[in-house]
Protein backbone atom coordinates (compact mmCIF):
# COMPACT_ATOMS: atom_id res chain seq x y z
CA UNK A 1 0.00 0.00 0.00
CA UNK A 2 1.42 3.36 -0.99
CA UNK A 3 2.27 6.13 1.45
CA UNK A 4 -0.18 8.45 -0.29
CA UNK A 5 -3.22 6.35 0.77
CA UNK A 6 -5.28 7.67 3.68
CA UNK A 7 -7.86 5.43 5.36
CA UNK A 8 -10.59 7.14 7.34
CA UNK A 9 -14.22 6.86 8.32
CA UNK A 10 -16.64 7.29 5.43
CA UNK A 11 -18.65 10.49 5.62
CA UNK A 12 -21.95 11.35 3.92
CA UNK A 13 -20.05 13.74 1.64
CA UNK A 14 -18.13 10.72 0.25
CA UNK A 15 -21.29 9.04 -1.06
CA UNK A 16 -20.97 10.17 -4.68
CA UNK A 17 -17.31 9.11 -4.96
CA UNK A 18 -18.05 5.76 -3.27
CA UNK A 19 -20.89 5.15 -5.71
CA UNK A 20 -18.59 5.94 -8.64
CA UNK A 21 -16.10 3.39 -7.31
CA UNK A 22 -18.79 0.72 -6.88
CA UNK A 23 -19.92 1.18 -10.48
CA UNK A 24 -16.47 1.25 -12.03
CA UNK A 25 -15.09 -1.42 -14.35
CA UNK A 26 -13.06 -4.03 -12.52
CA UNK A 27 -15.09 -3.43 -9.34
CA UNK A 28 -18.80 -3.86 -10.04
CA UNK A 29 -18.22 -7.32 -11.53
CA UNK A 30 -17.22 -8.69 -8.09
CA UNK A 31 -20.07 -6.90 -6.29
CA UNK A 32 -23.81 -7.23 -6.70
CA UNK A 33 -23.77 -3.98 -8.68
CA UNK A 34 -24.74 -3.34 -12.27
CA UNK A 35 -22.87 -1.55 -15.06
CA UNK A 36 -24.20 1.73 -16.39
CA UNK A 37 -26.27 2.51 -13.29
CA UNK A 38 -26.54 6.20 -12.38
CA UNK A 39 -24.28 7.20 -9.50
CA UNK A 40 -27.33 8.76 -7.84
CA UNK A 41 -28.98 5.34 -7.44
CA UNK A 42 -26.70 4.45 -4.50
CA UNK A 43 -26.12 7.85 -2.91
CA UNK A 44 -29.06 7.86 -0.49
CA UNK A 45 -27.97 4.55 1.07
CA UNK A 46 -24.32 5.61 1.21
CA UNK A 47 -25.15 8.88 3.01
CA UNK A 48 -26.82 7.11 5.95
CA UNK A 49 -24.83 7.20 9.17
CA UNK A 50 -25.30 4.72 12.01
CA UNK A 51 -23.12 4.27 15.11
CA UNK A 52 -23.64 0.49 14.88
CA UNK A 53 -21.87 0.17 11.54
CA UNK A 54 -18.30 0.88 10.52
CA UNK A 55 -17.66 2.27 7.05
CA UNK A 56 -14.23 3.22 5.79
CA UNK A 57 -12.85 4.85 2.68
CA UNK A 58 -9.33 4.83 1.31
CA UNK A 59 -8.28 8.00 -0.45
CA UNK A 60 -5.47 8.50 -2.94
CA UNK A 61 -5.42 12.27 -3.03
CA UNK A 62 -9.07 13.20 -3.26
CA UNK A 63 -10.05 10.02 -5.14
CA UNK A 64 -11.91 7.27 -3.25
CA UNK A 65 -10.02 4.14 -4.27
CA UNK A 66 -11.62 1.75 -1.78
CA UNK A 67 -14.65 1.41 0.45
CA UNK A 68 -15.22 -1.21 3.13
CA UNK A 69 -17.81 -1.64 5.81
CA UNK A 70 -19.50 -3.76 8.40
CA UNK A 71 -23.27 -3.41 8.27
CA UNK A 72 -26.15 -4.84 10.26
CA UNK A 73 -27.53 -7.90 8.50
CA UNK A 74 -31.04 -7.62 9.95
CA UNK A 75 -32.95 -5.53 12.45
CA UNK A 76 -33.72 -8.61 14.55
CA UNK A 77 -32.54 -8.30 18.13
CA UNK A 78 -31.46 -11.94 17.88
CA UNK A 79 -28.85 -10.99 15.25
CA UNK A 80 -27.44 -7.82 16.83
CA UNK A 81 -24.08 -9.56 17.30
CA UNK A 82 -23.67 -10.13 13.54
CA UNK A 83 -22.34 -7.82 10.84
CA UNK A 84 -22.06 -8.34 7.10
CA UNK A 85 -18.86 -7.31 5.38
CA UNK A 86 -18.56 -5.52 2.07
CA UNK A 87 -15.44 -4.25 0.36
CA UNK A 88 -14.69 -2.61 -3.00
CA UNK A 89 -11.26 -1.64 -4.29
CA UNK A 90 -10.50 0.23 -7.52
CA UNK A 91 -8.84 -2.06 -10.05
CA UNK A 92 -5.83 0.30 -10.12
CA UNK A 93 -5.26 -0.33 -6.39
CA UNK A 94 -5.97 -4.06 -6.15
CA UNK A 95 -3.19 -6.43 -5.10
CA UNK A 96 -1.25 -3.76 -3.17
CA UNK A 97 -2.23 -4.58 0.43
CA UNK A 98 -5.09 -2.09 0.64
CA UNK A 99 -7.71 -4.80 1.15
CA UNK A 100 -5.75 -6.25 4.06
CA UNK A 101 -5.30 -2.81 5.66
CA UNK A 102 -9.03 -2.09 5.41
CA UNK A 103 -9.97 -5.54 6.70
CA UNK A 104 -7.62 -5.31 9.68
CA UNK A 105 -9.06 -1.94 10.64
CA UNK A 106 -12.63 -3.27 10.37
CA UNK A 107 -11.72 -6.30 12.48
CA UNK A 108 -10.15 -4.08 15.19
CA UNK A 109 -13.39 -2.09 15.33
CA UNK A 110 -15.54 -5.23 15.44
CA UNK A 111 -13.44 -7.02 18.06
CA UNK A 112 -12.61 -4.08 20.30
CA UNK A 113 -15.53 -1.70 20.04
CA UNK A 114 -18.47 -2.99 18.04
CA UNK A 115 -19.69 -5.90 20.22
CA UNK A 116 -19.53 -8.04 17.08
CA UNK A 117 -19.29 -11.79 17.58
CA UNK A 118 -19.76 -12.91 13.95
CA UNK A 119 -18.90 -11.34 10.60
CA UNK A 120 -20.44 -12.81 7.45
CA UNK A 121 -19.65 -12.35 3.77
CA UNK A 122 -20.20 -13.88 0.37
CA UNK A 123 -17.50 -13.83 -2.27
CA UNK A 124 -17.57 -14.98 -5.89
CA UNK A 125 -16.15 -18.49 -5.97
CA UNK A 126 -13.61 -17.52 -8.66
CA UNK A 127 -12.23 -14.57 -6.66
CA UNK A 128 -9.28 -16.59 -5.35
CA UNK A 129 -7.28 -13.58 -4.14
CA UNK A 130 -10.14 -12.33 -1.95
CA UNK A 131 -10.88 -15.81 -0.62
CA UNK A 132 -7.21 -16.24 0.33
CA UNK A 133 -7.19 -12.89 2.16
CA UNK A 134 -10.37 -13.69 4.08
CA UNK A 135 -8.99 -17.11 5.03
CA UNK A 136 -5.73 -15.57 6.30
CA UNK A 137 -7.79 -13.22 8.48
CA UNK A 138 -9.71 -16.06 10.13
CA UNK A 139 -12.80 -16.41 7.93
CA UNK A 140 -14.01 -19.98 7.48
CA UNK A 141 -15.85 -21.47 4.50
CA UNK A 142 -19.44 -22.23 5.47
CA UNK A 143 -20.90 -23.27 2.16
CA UNK A 144 -21.34 -22.64 -1.52
CA UNK A 145 -24.27 -20.85 -3.15
CA UNK A 146 -24.81 -22.31 -6.62
CA UNK A 147 -25.70 -19.85 -9.39
CA UNK A 148 -25.63 -17.07 -6.79
CA UNK A 149 -25.50 -14.12 -9.18
CA UNK A 150 -25.55 -13.25 -12.85
CA UNK A 151 -22.28 -11.74 -14.11
CA UNK A 152 -21.79 -10.82 -17.74
CA UNK A 153 -24.37 -13.34 -18.96
CA UNK A 154 -23.14 -16.24 -16.81
CA UNK A 155 -24.26 -17.46 -13.41
CA UNK A 156 -21.46 -17.56 -10.86
CA UNK A 157 -21.27 -19.42 -7.57
CA UNK A 158 -20.44 -17.68 -4.31
CA UNK A 159 -18.70 -18.90 -1.20
CA UNK A 160 -20.28 -18.12 2.17
CA UNK A 161 -17.65 -17.29 4.77
CA UNK A 162 -17.78 -16.12 8.37
CA UNK A 163 -15.40 -15.18 11.15
CA UNK A 164 -16.10 -15.51 14.83
CA UNK A 165 -14.53 -13.12 17.33
CA UNK A 166 -11.21 -14.80 18.26
CA UNK A 167 -11.48 -13.91 21.96
CA UNK A 168 -15.02 -12.78 22.81
CA UNK A 169 -15.27 -10.32 25.72
CA UNK A 170 -16.06 -11.83 29.08
CA UNK A 171 -17.04 -10.30 32.38
CA UNK A 172 -14.20 -10.34 34.90
CA UNK A 173 -14.42 -12.84 37.74
CA UNK A 174 -15.44 -10.82 40.77
N, C-alpha and C positions, 0 to 999 in steps of 0.2 A: 504494500500500500504506500502510495507516495506521500511525501511530507506536506503536500499542498491540500490534502483531503482533511476536511473538518467534519466530524460527526457530532450532531447535536439533536436535541428534541425537535420533532416536527411541529411547526406552528401553522395555524390556519392560513397564513399568508403564503405558505409553501404549496398549497393545494394545487394550483395550476401547474407548477413545475413538476410535482409528483405525478399528476395525471399525464403530462407529456411523456415522462419516463415510462409509465406503465403501458402506454400505447405505442412506444417506439419499437422499431424492428430489432429483433434479437432479444427482446424482453417479453412482449405480449405473448409470444408463442409458448413460453413456459408458464404463463399465468392463465387464469380463466378470463382473459381480456380478449377483445376483438380488434382487428385492424380497422383503421378508418373510422373510428368512433370519435365524435367530438370531445375535445378535452373537457368541456363543460359538463359532460355526462357523469363524471366522477367527482367533481369539485365539491358538491354539497356534502357528500360522505367524508371526503378528506379534510374538510374544515371542522368537523365535529371534534371537540375535545372532551376527554373523560379521564378522570384521575385513576381509573381502574384499568387503563390500557397504557402501553408504552409504545410510542411511535417515534422512530428516528429517521433522520435524513443524513446523507453524506453529501457534502458539497465540495466541488472542485471549482474554486472561484465562486461565482454566483450560480453555477449550474448544479442542479440536483442530479447526482449520478447514481444514487441508491436510496432506497426507502425500505425500512423493515419495521415490523410491529408485532406486538402481541395484543390480540383482541379477545373480548369475551366471545365465547362460542354460542352461548344461549343466555337468556335472562333468568333461567331456572336457578333458584337458590341452591339446588342440589348440585349444580355445576359451577359454582362460584370459584372453585379452586382450579379451574381449567382455563387455559388460554390457547387460542389458535395462533399459529405463526405464519406470517407472510413476509416475503422478501423479494425485492426486484432490484437488479443491478444493471446499469447501462452496459451494453455489449463492449464498449470501449474500456470498461473498468473491470470486466470479469477476469477471474484467474489471477488477481493481484493481491489477494488477502483481505479485500474489503468485506466480503461475505463473512469471513471468520471474525473480523473485528466487530461487525454489527451484531452477529450472533452472540459473541461473548458479552457484549454490553447488554443485550436483551436478557441473557441468562443471569447476569449479575443482578439486574433489576428484579427479575422473577424470583430468584432464590433469596435475595436479601431484603427486598422491600415489598414485593407485590403479593405475598401470601399465595403464591402459585405452586401447586403441587404437581400439576401435569401440563405439559405443552404438547399440542397435537399439530400435525401438518400432513399435507399430501404433496407428493412430488411426482412429476412425470417419471415413469419407470425407466425411460431412456436418458434421464438427466443424471448420469453417473457421477459427475463432479459434485453436484449438490448432495446426492445420496451419501457419498463418501464424507463430505464435510459434516452432515448431520450425524452420521455414525460416529465420527471422531469426537463429536461433542456430546455423546451419550444418548442419542436417539436410537430407539429400537424399531425394527420392522414389526408391524402388527398385522399386515395383510396387504392384499393386492386388490385393487378395484379394476375389474375388466372393463374395457371400453369406457373409461371414466370421462373422457372429454374428446370433442372433435377438434383436430388441429390440422389445418391445411388439407381438408378433405379426407382425413384418415382418423379413425378412432385410436386413441392412445390409452394405455393402462396407466394407473397411478399407484404408487406405494404409499400406504398409510404408515406413518411413523409417530412415535411419541417418546417423550423424555419425562421421567419422574424426577422430582427434586432429589438430588443426591444425598442430602442430609436434612430432612424436614425439621423445622423448628419444633422444639419440645419445651414444655414448661420446666423450669428448674426444680430439682427435688428440694422441698422445703423441710 
